[in-house]
Amino acid sequence: MNIQLFAVKLNRPLTEDETETMLRIMPEERRERLLHMPRAELRQEPLCAYAVLYMATRSLYGWKKLPEMRYNRYGKPEFADYPELQFNISHTRQAALIGLHNEPIGVDIEKLRPVSERTMQRIAGTASQQEFFERWVRREARTKWTGTGISSIREENDGVMLDERIVYLDTFPDYVACVCTHSDARIAHVKTLEIN
């Protein structure tokens, strides 16, 4: 299976009807988790991510709903009854990225935004905003691919691990994104959707 990638960008807030529709198609546990978020505006990107995951699995596999999920000890989700389909989700300010494959996959997307030189140097050893976010998404995608949790970001180096494949993705202007896998499968062009 080719690596399938989908990105969505929110150019406006979701309406109440859109929010209700998206909540209905989410797995129950994820829906409950979102509804307990203290700020409703923080729900928008995860809602869109799961809506796109739903649309992708419906289009690719004919699924009428997202199946039950389970989580590894670090919280990485997977479909409980469909281990042959791996997925990963990332969301940032006004955007989300979804990756699907039959092998483990990690994706990350970040909106470019101001970061102090001190922070860039301390976290990524760089003074370039673009390079800072490229390193950030690479590290996050790597930890999501391995399923070891975000705490391992501090422990990893910037080099490529054995059998690791990292590809930066073209999504939207002012965003940096990448996919991490050990698969040599073809990476399909990112399918993008904008909510205007």
N, C-alpha and C positions, 0 to 999 in steps of 0.2 A: 504494500500500500504506500502511495506517495504521502509525504507529510503535508497535511492540509492545514492552512492558516487563514484565520478570519480576523478582521479588525473592524471595530465600530467606533465612531466618533460622535459625541453628543454636542451639537452646535446650539442646543437649547435645552432647557429642563424638560423632563418627561411630564406629560399630562397625567392627571389622576387616572383616566381610563387606561393609558399605556402602562402605568405602574401596576394597576390591578390585574391587567392581562398578563404582564410579565411575572407577577407574583404567583399567579395560578399555575404557570408551567414550570416553576422551580421545584426541585425536590423539597419535600416537607422540612427536613432538617435545615437546609440552607435558607428556606423561607423564614423559619422561626428565628434563625440567627440574624437575618437582616431586619426583621421587625423589631428586634431588641436593640438595634443600634440607636444611640441617643439622638443622633441628628439625621433626619430624613434625607437631607441632600447627599449624604454619604452612601445612600442605597442605590443611586442612579447607575453608576458604572458597573457594580456587581450584577444588578438586575439586567442590564444590557448584555453583559458577558454570558449569563446563563440563557438569555433569550437567543443569542447567537449560537450557543452550544446546542440548544434545542433545535433551532432551524437547520444547523449543519447535520446533526444526527438524523433528523427527519429526511433531509434531502439525500444524504449518502446511504442511509440504512433503512429508511421508511419507518423509523420509530415514531410512535404517536405521542410518547411522553418520555421524559428523561427517567432512566431507571434509578433505583435506589443506589445510594453511594455509601462507600465505607472509606475509612481514613487510616493511613499508616500511623505509626506512633508519633510522627512529626506533623501530622495533620494533612498530608497530601491526599486529595480525594481521588477515588477511582470508582468505576461502575462495579458494584458488588457481583453481579451476575454476568458481566462481560469483560473479563480481564484481557481479552484480546484487543480491546479498544482502549488505548491510553489517551488521556487528554490533559491539558494544562490551561490554566486561565491566569491572566494578569490584568489588572486595571490600575489606572492612574487618573489624574485630573482630566475628565471629559473624554476618556478613551478606554477601550478594552481590547485585549488580544487573546485569541483562543487558538490552541494547537491540538490537532488530532493525529494519531498515528497508531500503528499496531505494536510499537515498542515504546519504552519510556521516553518522555519528551518534557522539556522545560521551556517556557516562554516568559519574556518580560517586556514591558513597555513602560516608558517614562516620558513625561512631558518635560521638555527643556524649560528650566526656570532658573532664576538667579541663585547662585550658591557662593558663599564667601570663599575667597582664595585659601584661607586657613582651612576650611572644611575640605575643599578639593584636595589640598596637599595632604592633610591628615588621613583622609579616607582612601584616596586613590593615587596619591603621589603625583598629582598633576595640577597645572594652573589653567588648563583649558576646560571650559564648560562642556564642550562636545565630548572630549575624551573622558571627563569625569562620568558623564551619563553612559557612555559606551562601556566603560568598565563596570559601572553599577548594574546595567541590564545583563551583562555577561555573567557577573557573579550571581545575580538573582536567578537567572535562567539555569545556571549550573546547579544551584542548590535545589531548585524545583525539579530538575531532571533526575538528580540522584535521590531526591526525596529525603534528604538529610536535615532539612530545616534551615531557616534563615540564620540561626546562630553560627553555622559553619562559614558564613561569609567572612568573618574576621580571621578565620584560620586558613583560608585558601590563598594561593598566590594568583598572579595574573597570567601565568603561563597556561598552556593547553595541557589537559590531563590526557593520559593514555586512552586512545580510541575516542576521544571527545571531538565533536564537530560543532563548531559555533558559527552561525551565519547571521549577520546583521540584516534586518528586513526593512524594506521601503513601505512605510505605512502612511503617515500624514506629515505635513510640514510641522516642524517644531517638536517632533517626537523621535525618540530613539527606541529601537526594538530589536530583539534577537531571539533566536531559537537555539537550544542546545540539545544534542542527542548523540548517540553513538552509531546511529543508523546511517548508512550511505544511500538511503532512498532519496529519490528526487523530492526536492522541496517545491511544492506548487506555488505559483504566484499568490501573494496575499490577496484574498478577496476582501475588499473594503466596502463599508456601508457608512453613510453619514445620516444622522437624524437631524433634519433641518426644520 
